[in-house]
Amino acid sequence: MTSDHVEKLLDVGDLVIGGQAKIFFERNTGREPLQFYWTALVDAVLGTGVTFLSLKIGTALFGFLMLPSVYLLGRELEDETLGLLAVFLAAISFWAVAIARVGLRFPLSPLFIAPALFLVLRGLRTGRRNDFLIAGVVLGIGLYGYSPIRVLPIALAVVVGLFLLWPAARGRRAETIAHLVLLFATALVVFTPLLRYMFDQGDEFWYRAATRLTSSESPIVGDPLQIFLQNNWNALLMFNYRGDSVWVNTLPGRPVLDLFTGALFVLGAGFALLRLILKRDWRAAVLLVLVPVLLLPSTLSLAYPQENPSVVRAGGAIPVVAVLAAYPLWLLIRRLRTIELGAPGRWVAGGALAVVLGAATLLNQSMYFNEYPRQYMLAAQNASEIGEVIHDFANTFGSYDTAYVRPYPFWVDTRAVGMYAGALERDYAIQYDQLAATAEDPRPKLFILHRDDVADAIRPRGDEAPQTLPELQRLFPEGVLSVYSSARPDHDFLVYYVPGR
């Protein structure tokens, strides 16, 4: 786990163990509540506890539940073939899978954006009011999920606005505007509890977004418009050239799309642009405009442009990107149905299609199951191994009360250690000036140290703290020092055991 996972589990613990049924969880700059209640449900049904596993099961289900809506979105735009191709590309996507299975709130954004877009597009085609009402319910629930979904009202307004500009809306403009108002009114009703919190605690509710969009936390260096335009350029490069740098969520610097899907996305966007120019198709305009709109949670990071592109804040674009990438294959299949190739030609064309989809699958599989876990395990700190050591100590000849971890710069989150050890809300950190007090306890003691927290170690720049091992050896000369050999390269740590008196 990372510290973000720790924060989420503490919130779930507040709900499940502490009974704090909040509408907004203020810890760690504030979070909407949906993931925490969902994780509590996962625990109640599966009995997985307030654990990292419960977080991952919950968010993986979010990612899976997005897929039917991607199919419906593709089918609404064209037919079942486009829907099937789009859902296939979304299902194998490293981008979609990685942000869904990491155990954080990230897949909640595309989970609600996909059905809302489908319902509004179908409502615009059929004129049915119920589609807009259901879309309002989806939007209202989605606002309890992950803050980047706050861009969805803008996206839906853009979709309807583009429709109103086209001749297809002739005679239906007043009705369409009324339906859009009903959509937002319905969403407002569903959103009312959180809306009340927003009015009462606006600073908490808007804190995270405000620190990225304004100078409230860090000054915006340069012209905001120029930064925004550069952010958009960098975000578009994310698909095929240079991606996010956060190792928790992706392969740092790698494009979010594989070679084949990235090429299909470019071709699909080109097809949509030609269709817009040649056929004045308003749906093509919608697809093209939705991409930069749904990237806004990433591109509006004006105070911290280094955080853009963000694969998680831009995750709401996944359904639209999948549809655009599916268009070239859809065109190929459509053309094959209209020309006479004979049996050999159909086999060759079908084989070519299978090769493209199969190659994309293998590339994404390698990215997620081989490259991603390898770099993740090298970068993440091994709180799980430290927690296992403390768990074994506490359940044999020691206790949870007499195990300690000395914090060290850029090392393990000591709260995560407690969670892996089996003590959810225990922080195992002990400060240097607290070491001497432990000598008064006659029970066996266990101290976990960073491998460099010794007298002759090269200290991190700016670290003036005294080294721990010499002090422990002075306090407890009878102690036994050993090295825990981690299963991960360069993650060994020191264990200093003090026998009981």
LOFI-47362 format. One record per residue (C-alpha): x, y, z; residue in one letter. Coordinates in nm, 3 decimals. Layout:
BEGIN
[pt [X; Y; Z]; 'A']
...
//
This chain:
BEGIN
[pt [0.000; 0.000; 0.000]; 'M']
[pt [0.090; 0.364; -0.046]; 'T']
[pt [-0.006; 0.643; 0.192]; 'S']
[pt [-0.316; 0.713; -0.021]; 'D']
[pt [-0.436; 0.360; 0.047]; 'H']
[pt [-0.374; 0.411; 0.418]; 'V']
[pt [-0.586; 0.726; 0.418]; 'E']
[pt [-0.870; 0.545; 0.242]; 'K']
[pt [-0.864; 0.253; 0.485]; 'L']
[pt [-0.868; 0.488; 0.780]; 'L']
[pt [-1.182; 0.646; 0.634]; 'D']
[pt [-1.339; 0.303; 0.582]; 'V']
[pt [-1.243; 0.219; 0.939]; 'G']
[pt [-1.415; 0.538; 1.062]; 'D']
[pt [-1.729; 0.416; 0.886]; 'L']
[pt [-1.724; 0.043; 0.962]; 'V']
[pt [-1.564; 0.040; 1.306]; 'I']
[pt [-1.625; 0.393; 1.433]; 'G']
[pt [-1.977; 0.425; 1.293]; 'G']
[pt [-1.906; 0.769; 1.150]; 'Q']
[pt [-2.157; 0.786; 0.864]; 'A']
[pt [-2.026; 1.098; 0.694]; 'K']
[pt [-2.133; 1.263; 0.370]; 'I']
[pt [-1.780; 1.396; 0.312]; 'F']
[pt [-1.459; 1.258; 0.461]; 'F']
[pt [-1.220; 1.540; 0.546]; 'E']
[pt [-0.902; 1.336; 0.587]; 'R']
[pt [-0.625; 1.393; 0.333]; 'N']
[pt [-0.765; 1.715; 0.174]; 'T']
[pt [-1.120; 1.576; 0.166]; 'G']
[pt [-1.289; 1.293; -0.024]; 'R']
[pt [-1.639; 1.216; -0.151]; 'E']
[pt [-1.798; 0.918; 0.028]; 'P']
[pt [-1.899; 0.664; -0.237]; 'L']
[pt [-1.585; 0.449; -0.231]; 'Q']
[pt [-1.591; 0.417; 0.147]; 'F']
[pt [-1.952; 0.298; 0.164]; 'Y']
[pt [-1.890; 0.065; -0.130]; 'W']
[pt [-1.583; -0.084; 0.041]; 'T']
[pt [-1.788; -0.134; 0.357]; 'A']
[pt [-2.043; -0.325; 0.145]; 'L']
[pt [-1.765; -0.539; -0.005]; 'V']
[pt [-1.648; -0.624; 0.346]; 'D']
[pt [-2.003; -0.703; 0.462]; 'A']
[pt [-2.069; -0.935; 0.166]; 'V']
[pt [-1.731; -1.103; 0.125]; 'L']
[pt [-1.590; -1.073; 0.476]; 'G']
[pt [-1.259; -0.936; 0.349]; 'T']
[pt [-1.229; -0.687; 0.634]; 'G']
[pt [-1.104; -0.329; 0.635]; 'V']
[pt [-0.809; -0.427; 0.417]; 'T']
[pt [-0.622; -0.338; 0.101]; 'F']
[pt [-0.792; -0.638; -0.063]; 'L']
[pt [-1.136; -0.488; 0.003]; 'S']
[pt [-1.028; -0.162; -0.160]; 'L']
[pt [-0.900; -0.343; -0.468]; 'K']
[pt [-1.204; -0.569; -0.506]; 'I']
[pt [-1.431; -0.267; -0.482]; 'G']
[pt [-1.254; -0.054; -0.741]; 'T']
[pt [-1.198; -0.350; -0.976]; 'A']
[pt [-1.574; -0.398; -0.974]; 'L']
[pt [-1.615; -0.029; -1.062]; 'F']
[pt [-1.392; -0.083; -1.365]; 'G']
[pt [-1.584; -0.392; -1.471]; 'F']
[pt [-1.923; -0.223; -1.429]; 'L']
[pt [-1.814; 0.055; -1.665]; 'M']
[pt [-1.791; -0.183; -1.960]; 'L']
[pt [-2.164; -0.233; -2.041]; 'P']
[pt [-2.207; 0.143; -2.071]; 'S']
[pt [-1.914; 0.165; -2.315]; 'V']
[pt [-2.088; -0.096; -2.529]; 'Y']
[pt [-2.417; 0.095; -2.512]; 'L']
[pt [-2.239; 0.420; -2.601]; 'L']
[pt [-2.082; 0.265; -2.912]; 'G']
[pt [-2.410; 0.101; -3.013]; 'R']
[pt [-2.595; 0.430; -2.974]; 'E']
[pt [-2.347; 0.610; -3.196]; 'L']
[pt [-2.350; 0.346; -3.470]; 'E']
[pt [-2.446; -0.018; -3.412]; 'D']
[pt [-2.368; -0.330; -3.211]; 'E']
[pt [-2.040; -0.388; -3.396]; 'T']
[pt [-1.897; -0.053; -3.286]; 'L']
[pt [-2.023; -0.118; -2.934]; 'G']
[pt [-1.851; -0.457; -2.918]; 'L']
[pt [-1.525; -0.322; -3.057]; 'L']
[pt [-1.528; -0.027; -2.815]; 'A']
[pt [-1.595; -0.244; -2.511]; 'V']
[pt [-1.321; -0.486; -2.621]; 'F']
[pt [-1.063; -0.207; -2.640]; 'L']
[pt [-1.179; -0.065; -2.306]; 'A']
[pt [-1.168; -0.407; -2.140]; 'A']
[pt [-0.808; -0.481; -2.242]; 'I']
[pt [-0.685; -0.125; -2.190]; 'S']
[pt [-0.386; -0.099; -1.956]; 'F']
[pt [-0.502; 0.254; -1.874]; 'W']
[pt [-0.850; 0.142; -1.765]; 'A']
[pt [-0.735; -0.175; -1.588]; 'V']
[pt [-0.449; -0.013; -1.395]; 'A']
[pt [-0.652; 0.273; -1.249]; 'I']
[pt [-0.937; 0.034; -1.164]; 'A']
[pt [-0.732; -0.227; -0.979]; 'R']
[pt [-0.502; -0.002; -0.778]; 'V']
[pt [-0.765; 0.032; -0.504]; 'G']
[pt [-0.827; 0.408; -0.520]; 'L']
[pt [-1.131; 0.606; -0.638]; 'R']
[pt [-1.010; 0.661; -0.993]; 'F']
[pt [-1.252; 0.433; -1.190]; 'P']
[pt [-1.554; 0.610; -1.043]; 'L']
[pt [-1.513; 0.885; -1.300]; 'S']
[pt [-1.551; 0.677; -1.622]; 'P']
[pt [-1.802; 0.451; -1.444]; 'L']
[pt [-2.060; 0.732; -1.437]; 'F']
[pt [-1.948; 0.933; -1.738]; 'I']
[pt [-2.009; 0.646; -1.985]; 'A']
[pt [-2.377; 0.585; -1.898]; 'P']
[pt [-2.453; 0.956; -1.867]; 'A']
[pt [-2.321; 1.021; -2.218]; 'L']
[pt [-2.510; 0.721; -2.356]; 'F']
[pt [-2.839; 0.831; -2.199]; 'L']
[pt [-2.811; 1.191; -2.318]; 'V']
[pt [-2.719; 1.088; -2.673]; 'L']
[pt [-3.010; 0.845; -2.682]; 'R']
[pt [-3.239; 1.111; -2.538]; 'G']
[pt [-3.133; 1.355; -2.809]; 'L']
[pt [-3.205; 1.094; -3.076]; 'R']
[pt [-3.541; 0.977; -2.944]; 'T']
[pt [-3.660; 1.287; -2.762]; 'G']
[pt [-3.755; 1.076; -2.459]; 'R']
[pt [-3.763; 1.271; -2.135]; 'R']
[pt [-3.690; 0.965; -1.921]; 'N']
[pt [-3.341; 0.930; -2.067]; 'D']
[pt [-3.255; 1.278; -1.938]; 'F']
[pt [-3.410; 1.206; -1.598]; 'L']
[pt [-3.209; 0.884; -1.558]; 'I']
[pt [-2.896; 1.068; -1.674]; 'A']
[pt [-2.964; 1.319; -1.398]; 'G']
[pt [-2.976; 1.038; -1.142]; 'V']
[pt [-2.647; 0.899; -1.279]; 'V']
[pt [-2.485; 1.242; -1.261]; 'L']
[pt [-2.613; 1.304; -0.909]; 'G']
[pt [-2.479; 0.971; -0.779]; 'I']
[pt [-2.153; 1.014; -0.970]; 'G']
[pt [-2.081; 1.340; -0.789]; 'L']
[pt [-2.040; 1.136; -0.470]; 'Y']
[pt [-1.752; 0.944; -0.629]; 'G']
[pt [-1.432; 1.106; -0.753]; 'Y']
[pt [-1.393; 1.482; -0.780]; 'S']
[pt [-1.286; 1.497; -1.151]; 'P']
[pt [-1.641; 1.391; -1.240]; 'I']
[pt [-1.739; 1.751; -1.162]; 'R']
[pt [-1.653; 1.811; -1.527]; 'V']
[pt [-1.947; 1.591; -1.636]; 'L']
[pt [-2.212; 1.867; -1.614]; 'P']
[pt [-1.996; 2.072; -1.851]; 'I']
[pt [-1.958; 1.775; -2.085]; 'A']
[pt [-2.333; 1.710; -2.094]; 'L']
[pt [-2.405; 2.077; -2.156]; 'A']
[pt [-2.153; 2.072; -2.442]; 'V']
[pt [-2.320; 1.766; -2.597]; 'V']
[pt [-2.663; 1.927; -2.586]; 'V']
[pt [-2.524; 2.263; -2.700]; 'G']
[pt [-2.366; 2.108; -3.010]; 'L']
[pt [-2.690; 1.929; -3.090]; 'F']
[pt [-2.882; 2.258; -3.069]; 'L']
[pt [-2.647; 2.416; -3.325]; 'L']
[pt [-2.725; 2.149; -3.587]; 'W']
[pt [-3.026; 2.137; -3.820]; 'P']
[pt [-3.128; 1.808; -3.655]; 'A']
[pt [-3.253; 2.013; -3.359]; 'A']
[pt [-3.491; 2.219; -3.570]; 'R']
[pt [-3.832; 2.223; -3.406]; 'G']
[pt [-3.698; 2.052; -3.091]; 'R']
[pt [-3.477; 2.318; -2.937]; 'R']
[pt [-3.715; 2.434; -2.665]; 'A']
[pt [-3.797; 2.075; -2.571]; 'E']
[pt [-3.426; 1.982; -2.560]; 'T']
[pt [-3.339; 2.276; -2.337]; 'I']
[pt [-3.626; 2.179; -2.105]; 'A']
[pt [-3.495; 1.824; -2.091]; 'H']
[pt [-3.146; 1.947; -2.003]; 'L']
[pt [-3.291; 2.160; -1.723]; 'V']
[pt [-3.476; 1.854; -1.594]; 'L']
[pt [-3.151; 1.656; -1.603]; 'L']
[pt [-2.968; 1.909; -1.388]; 'F']
[pt [-3.267; 1.949; -1.156]; 'A']
[pt [-3.278; 1.573; -1.098]; 'T']
[pt [-2.904; 1.563; -1.036]; 'A']
[pt [-2.942; 1.849; -0.789]; 'L']
[pt [-3.203; 1.656; -0.590]; 'V']
[pt [-2.977; 1.350; -0.569]; 'V']
[pt [-2.678; 1.571; -0.484]; 'F']
[pt [-2.862; 1.767; -0.212]; 'T']
[pt [-2.691; 1.611; 0.096]; 'P']
[pt [-2.345; 1.682; -0.043]; 'L']
[pt [-2.466; 2.018; -0.173]; 'L']
[pt [-2.557; 2.114; 0.185]; 'R']
[pt [-2.206; 2.017; 0.295]; 'Y']
[pt [-2.062; 2.223; 0.007]; 'M']
[pt [-2.246; 2.533; 0.131]; 'F']
[pt [-2.156; 2.471; 0.496]; 'D']
[pt [-1.794; 2.363; 0.443]; 'Q']
[pt [-1.703; 2.511; 0.107]; 'G']
[pt [-1.334; 2.537; 0.186]; 'D']
[pt [-1.313; 2.163; 0.257]; 'E']
[pt [-1.523; 2.066; -0.045]; 'F']
[pt [-1.331; 2.276; -0.298]; 'W']
[pt [-0.988; 2.255; -0.138]; 'Y']
[pt [-0.829; 1.999; -0.370]; 'R']
[pt [-0.959; 2.157; -0.691]; 'A']
[pt [-0.874; 2.509; -0.574]; 'A']
[pt [-0.513; 2.421; -0.496]; 'T']
[pt [-0.463; 2.303; -0.856]; 'R']
[pt [-0.660; 2.572; -1.036]; 'L']
[pt [-0.560; 2.878; -0.830]; 'T']
[pt [-0.264; 3.015; -0.634]; 'S']
[pt [-0.421; 2.926; -0.298]; 'S']
[pt [-0.146; 2.673; -0.216]; 'E']
[pt [0.128; 2.735; -0.472]; 'S']
[pt [0.165; 3.041; -0.698]; 'P']
[pt [0.086; 3.003; -1.067]; 'I']
[pt [0.417; 3.070; -1.240]; 'V']
[pt [0.359; 3.230; -1.580]; 'G']
[pt [0.060; 3.318; -1.794]; 'D']
[pt [-0.238; 3.095; -1.693]; 'P']
[pt [-0.366; 3.077; -2.052]; 'L']
[pt [-0.028; 2.972; -2.185]; 'Q']
[pt [0.003; 2.709; -1.911]; 'I']
[pt [-0.346; 2.578; -1.994]; 'F']
[pt [-0.267; 2.550; -2.365]; 'L']
[pt [0.061; 2.374; -2.291]; 'Q']
[pt [-0.123; 2.140; -2.055]; 'N']
[pt [-0.366; 2.050; -2.332]; 'N']
[pt [-0.079; 1.974; -2.567]; 'W']
[pt [0.092; 1.756; -2.309]; 'N']
[pt [-0.236; 1.580; -2.232]; 'A']
[pt [-0.288; 1.493; -2.598]; 'L']
[pt [0.066; 1.355; -2.612]; 'L']
[pt [-0.036; 1.120; -2.332]; 'M']
[pt [-0.210; 0.887; -2.576]; 'F']
[pt [0.083; 0.806; -2.802]; 'N']
[pt [0.403; 0.977; -2.695]; 'Y']
[pt [0.465; 1.070; -2.330]; 'R']
[pt [0.237; 0.988; -2.039]; 'G']
[pt [0.198; 1.035; -1.665]; 'D']
[pt [0.501; 1.012; -1.436]; 'S']
[pt [0.330; 0.872; -1.124]; 'V']
[pt [0.447; 0.513; -1.075]; 'W']
[pt [0.150; 0.419; -0.854]; 'V']
[pt [-0.098; 0.456; -1.139]; 'N']
[pt [0.090; 0.385; -1.459]; 'T']
[pt [0.424; 0.311; -1.623]; 'L']
[pt [0.606; 0.645; -1.577]; 'P']
[pt [0.646; 0.836; -1.901]; 'G']
[pt [0.484; 0.565; -2.114]; 'R']
[pt [0.181; 0.643; -2.334]; 'P']
[pt [-0.148; 0.523; -2.189]; 'V']
[pt [-0.239; 0.348; -2.515]; 'L']
[pt [-0.050; 0.059; -2.667]; 'D']
[pt [0.099; 0.087; -3.015]; 'L']
[pt [-0.206; -0.054; -3.197]; 'F']
[pt [-0.477; 0.118; -2.993]; 'T']
[pt [-0.286; 0.446; -3.012]; 'G']
[pt [-0.273; 0.423; -3.392]; 'A']
[pt [-0.642; 0.334; -3.406]; 'L']
[pt [-0.724; 0.633; -3.185]; 'F']
[pt [-0.545; 0.872; -3.422]; 'V']
[pt [-0.720; 0.719; -3.723]; 'L']
[pt [-1.055; 0.730; -3.543]; 'G']
[pt [-1.011; 1.096; -3.454]; 'A']
[pt [-0.917; 1.168; -3.816]; 'G']
[pt [-1.228; 0.986; -3.937]; 'F']
[pt [-1.446; 1.185; -3.696]; 'A']
[pt [-1.291; 1.510; -3.821]; 'L']
[pt [-1.353; 1.418; -4.186]; 'L']
[pt [-1.707; 1.314; -4.105]; 'R']
[pt [-1.765; 1.647; -3.936]; 'L']
[pt [-1.629; 1.841; -4.233]; 'I']
[pt [-1.784; 1.637; -4.513]; 'L']
[pt [-2.113; 1.525; -4.362]; 'K']
[pt [-2.167; 1.787; -4.092]; 'R']
[pt [-2.232; 1.506; -3.845]; 'D']
[pt [-2.297; 1.659; -3.501]; 'W']
[pt [-2.208; 1.333; -3.325]; 'R']
[pt [-1.859; 1.349; -3.476]; 'A']
[pt [-1.826; 1.700; -3.333]; 'A']
[pt [-1.939; 1.568; -2.995]; 'V']
[pt [-1.671; 1.297; -2.988]; 'L']
[pt [-1.394; 1.536; -3.087]; 'L']
[pt [-1.493; 1.807; -2.839]; 'V']
[pt [-1.553; 1.565; -2.552]; 'L']
[pt [-1.189; 1.455; -2.544]; 'V']
[pt [-1.044; 1.794; -2.436]; 'P']
[pt [-1.347; 1.862; -2.214]; 'V']
[pt [-1.303; 1.535; -2.025]; 'L']
[pt [-0.930; 1.606; -1.994]; 'L']
[pt [-1.002; 1.932; -1.807]; 'L']
[pt [-0.952; 1.783; -1.458]; 'P']
[pt [-0.593; 1.720; -1.566]; 'S']
[pt [-0.528; 2.019; -1.790]; 'T']
[pt [-0.665; 2.272; -1.540]; 'L']
[pt [-0.377; 2.197; -1.304]; 'S']
[pt [-0.236; 2.548; -1.351]; 'L']
[pt [-0.054; 2.574; -1.019]; 'A']
[pt [0.103; 2.230; -1.062]; 'Y']
[pt [0.149; 2.180; -1.438]; 'P']
[pt [0.398; 1.902; -1.364]; 'Q']
[pt [0.100; 1.691; -1.251]; 'E']
[pt [-0.037; 1.699; -1.607]; 'N']
[pt [-0.103; 1.465; -1.781]; 'P']
[pt [-0.266; 1.267; -1.504]; 'S']
[pt [-0.402; 0.929; -1.610]; 'V']
[pt [-0.642; 0.925; -1.315]; 'V']
[pt [-0.786; 1.276; -1.348]; 'R']
[pt [-0.819; 1.221; -1.723]; 'A']
[pt [-0.977; 0.878; -1.670]; 'G']
[pt [-1.321; 1.010; -1.758]; 'G']
[pt [-1.212; 1.021; -2.123]; 'A']
[pt [-1.164; 0.642; -2.140]; 'I']
[pt [-1.512; 0.563; -2.286]; 'P']
[pt [-1.480; 0.827; -2.559]; 'V']
[pt [-1.122; 0.725; -2.643]; 'V']
[pt [-1.232; 0.361; -2.671]; 'A']
[pt [-1.511; 0.454; -2.913]; 'V']
[pt [-1.282; 0.665; -3.130]; 'L']
[pt [-1.021; 0.388; -3.139]; 'A']
[pt [-1.291; 0.138; -3.241]; 'A']
[pt [-1.404; 0.340; -3.544]; 'Y']
[pt [-1.128; 0.228; -3.789]; 'P']
[pt [-1.200; -0.139; -3.717]; 'L']
[pt [-1.572; -0.072; -3.748]; 'W']
[pt [-1.513; 0.090; -4.087]; 'L']
[pt [-1.308; -0.211; -4.197]; 'L']
[pt [-1.581; -0.456; -4.100]; 'I']
[pt [-1.846; -0.239; -4.261]; 'R']
[pt [-1.653; -0.226; -4.587]; 'R']
[pt [-1.596; -0.600; -4.583]; 'L']
[pt [-1.970; -0.652; -4.565]; 'R']
[pt [-2.030; -0.442; -4.877]; 'T']
[pt [-1.770; -0.581; -5.114]; 'I']
[pt [-1.729; -0.926; -5.264]; 'E']
[pt [-1.403; -1.077; -5.143]; 'L']
[pt [-1.490; -1.443; -5.160]; 'G']
[pt [-1.408; -1.691; -4.888]; 'A']
[pt [-1.027; -1.648; -4.906]; 'P']
[pt [-1.056; -1.270; -4.889]; 'G']
[pt [-1.287; -1.284; -4.591]; 'R']
[pt [-1.046; -1.518; -4.412]; 'W']
[pt [-0.755; -1.283; -4.480]; 'V']
[pt [-0.950; -0.978; -4.365]; 'A']
[pt [-1.077; -1.159; -4.056]; 'G']
[pt [-0.725; -1.276; -3.980]; 'G']
[pt [-0.592; -0.921; -4.008]; 'A']
[pt [-0.860; -0.798; -3.768]; 'L']
[pt [-0.779; -1.079; -3.524]; 'A']
[pt [-0.407; -0.996; -3.544]; 'V']
[pt [-0.467; -0.630; -3.456]; 'V']
[pt [-0.694; -0.711; -3.163]; 'L']
[pt [-0.474; -0.996; -3.048]; 'G']
[pt [-0.157; -0.787; -3.066]; 'A']
[pt [-0.324; -0.505; -2.871]; 'A']
[pt [-0.433; -0.756; -2.609]; 'T']
[pt [-0.084; -0.902; -2.570]; 'L']
[pt [0.078; -0.559; -2.543]; 'L']
[pt [-0.165; -0.445; -2.274]; 'N']
[pt [-0.131; -0.777; -2.094]; 'Q']
[pt [0.246; -0.740; -2.085]; 'S']
[pt [0.222; -0.381; -1.965]; 'M']
[pt [-0.012; -0.462; -1.679]; 'Y']
[pt [0.096; -0.808; -1.566]; 'F']
[pt [0.471; -0.782; -1.630]; 'N']
[pt [0.607; -0.428; -1.650]; 'E']
[pt [0.369; -0.252; -1.414]; 'Y']
[pt [0.401; -0.482; -1.109]; 'P']
[pt [0.777; -0.500; -1.153]; 'R']
[pt [0.827; -0.123; -1.139]; 'Q']
[pt [0.557; -0.084; -0.872]; 'Y']
[pt [0.725; -0.330; -0.637]; 'M']
[pt [1.060; -0.159; -0.682]; 'L']
[pt [0.916; 0.183; -0.601]; 'A']
[pt [0.670; 0.094; -0.323]; 'A']
[pt [0.792; 0.051; 0.033]; 'Q']
[pt [0.750; -0.292; 0.189]; 'N']
[pt [0.514; -0.216; 0.476]; 'A']
[pt [0.362; -0.561; 0.427]; 'S']
[pt [0.685; -0.741; 0.518]; 'E']
[pt [0.744; -0.520; 0.821]; 'I']
[pt [0.385; -0.575; 0.928]; 'G']
[pt [0.430; -0.953; 0.902]; 'E']
[pt [0.740; -0.937; 1.123]; 'V']
[pt [0.551; -0.739; 1.390]; 'I']
[pt [0.250; -0.971; 1.361]; 'H']
[pt [0.469; -1.277; 1.419]; 'D']
[pt [0.648; -1.108; 1.709]; 'F']
[pt [0.321; -1.004; 1.874]; 'A']
[pt [0.168; -1.350; 1.838]; 'N']
[pt [0.464; -1.545; 1.975]; 'T']
[pt [0.676; -1.406; 2.259]; 'F']
[pt [0.609; -1.032; 2.219]; 'G']
[pt [0.314; -0.797; 2.194]; 'S']
[pt [0.180; -0.530; 1.964]; 'Y']
[pt [0.255; -0.271; 2.233]; 'D']
[pt [0.630; -0.333; 2.234]; 'T']
[pt [0.702; -0.324; 1.861]; 'A']
[pt [0.828; -0.001; 1.705]; 'Y']
[pt [0.934; 0.138; 1.369]; 'V']
[pt [1.178; 0.428; 1.346]; 'R']
[pt [1.067; 0.668; 1.072]; 'P']
[pt [1.321; 0.751; 0.803]; 'Y']
[pt [1.304; 0.997; 0.511]; 'P']
[pt [1.114; 0.862; 0.209]; 'F']
[pt [1.062; 0.525; 0.376]; 'W']
[pt [0.763; 0.320; 0.481]; 'V']
[pt [0.432; 0.465; 0.605]; 'D']
[pt [0.423; 0.341; 0.965]; 'T']
[pt [0.041; 0.344; 0.963]; 'R']
[pt [0.045; 0.091; 0.679]; 'A']
[pt [0.272; -0.126; 0.893]; 'V']
[pt [0.003; -0.133; 1.160]; 'G']
[pt [-0.262; -0.234; 0.908]; 'M']
[pt [-0.053; -0.523; 0.776]; 'Y']
[pt [0.031; -0.627; 1.132]; 'A']
[pt [-0.338; -0.650; 1.216]; 'G']
[pt [-0.379; -0.328; 1.415]; 'A']
[pt [-0.582; -0.104; 1.185]; 'L']
[pt [-0.552; 0.227; 1.366]; 'E']
[pt [-0.207; 0.183; 1.522]; 'R']
[pt [0.085; 0.396; 1.405]; 'D']
[pt [0.409; 0.213; 1.486]; 'Y']
[pt [0.632; 0.518; 1.455]; 'A']
[pt [0.856; 0.598; 1.749]; 'I']
[pt [1.061; 0.917; 1.762]; 'Q']
[pt [1.425; 0.927; 1.863]; 'Y']
[pt [1.361; 1.108; 2.192]; 'D']
[pt [1.106; 0.840; 2.289]; 'Q']
[pt [1.351; 0.549; 2.270]; 'L']
[pt [1.485; 0.588; 2.623]; 'A']
[pt [1.137; 0.560; 2.777]; 'A']
[pt [1.095; 0.208; 2.635]; 'T']
[pt [1.377; 0.084; 2.861]; 'A']
[pt [1.138; 0.102; 3.158]; 'E']
[pt [0.922; -0.175; 3.006]; 'D']
[pt [1.059; -0.520; 3.102]; 'P']
[pt [0.878; -0.702; 2.820]; 'R']
[pt [1.053; -0.816; 2.498]; 'P']
[pt [1.082; -0.538; 2.244]; 'K']
[pt [1.126; -0.519; 1.868]; 'L']
[pt [1.264; -0.220; 1.679]; 'F']
[pt [1.247; -0.198; 1.299]; 'I']
[pt [1.504; 0.034; 1.139]; 'L']
[pt [1.586; 0.156; 0.793]; 'H']
[pt [1.900; -0.017; 0.667]; 'R']
[pt [2.085; 0.317; 0.660]; 'D']
[pt [1.981; 0.429; 1.009]; 'D']
[pt [2.323; 0.337; 1.152]; 'V']
[pt [2.623; 0.536; 1.270]; 'A']
[pt [2.836; 0.516; 0.957]; 'D']
[pt [2.558; 0.559; 0.702]; 'A']
[pt [2.549; 0.834; 0.441]; 'I']
[pt [2.255; 1.046; 0.542]; 'R']
[pt [1.997; 1.195; 0.307]; 'P']
[pt [2.061; 1.560; 0.228]; 'R']
[pt [1.919; 1.784; 0.498]; 'G']
[pt [1.877; 1.502; 0.752]; 'D']
[pt [2.034; 1.616; 1.080]; 'E']
[pt [1.864; 1.356; 1.301]; 'A']
[pt [2.089; 1.131; 1.512]; 'P']
[pt [2.121; 0.773; 1.395]; 'Q']
[pt [1.909; 0.516; 1.575]; 'T']
[pt [2.117; 0.199; 1.596]; 'L']
[pt [2.394; 0.343; 1.821]; 'P']
[pt [2.132; 0.471; 2.065]; 'E']
[pt [1.955; 0.133; 2.077]; 'L']
[pt [2.284; -0.046; 2.138]; 'Q']
[pt [2.358; 0.196; 2.422]; 'R']
[pt [2.015; 0.152; 2.580]; 'L']
[pt [1.992; -0.223; 2.522]; 'F']
[pt [2.340; -0.377; 2.496]; 'P']
[pt [2.181; -0.720; 2.524]; 'E']
[pt [1.987; -0.660; 2.202]; 'G']
[pt [2.033; -0.871; 1.890]; 'V']
[pt [2.064; -0.709; 1.548]; 'L']
[pt [1.962; -0.893; 1.232]; 'S']
[pt [1.893; -0.805; 0.870]; 'V']
[pt [1.559; -0.895; 0.715]; 'Y']
[pt [1.624; -1.000; 0.356]; 'S']
[pt [1.332; -0.864; 0.157]; 'S']
[pt [1.182; -1.046; -0.139]; 'A']
[pt [1.220; -0.714; -0.327]; 'R']
[pt [1.556; -0.580; -0.440]; 'P']
[pt [1.700; -0.301; -0.225]; 'D']
[pt [1.424; -0.326; 0.038]; 'H']
[pt [1.608; -0.501; 0.324]; 'D']
[pt [1.560; -0.357; 0.673]; 'F']
[pt [1.711; -0.400; 1.019]; 'L']
[pt [1.547; -0.578; 1.311]; 'V']
[pt [1.675; -0.507; 1.663]; 'Y']
[pt [1.534; -0.754; 1.916]; 'Y']
[pt [1.557; -0.685; 2.288]; 'V']
[pt [1.489; -0.987; 2.517]; 'P']
[pt [1.254; -0.942; 2.809]; 'G']
[pt [1.381; -0.899; 3.163]; 'R']
//
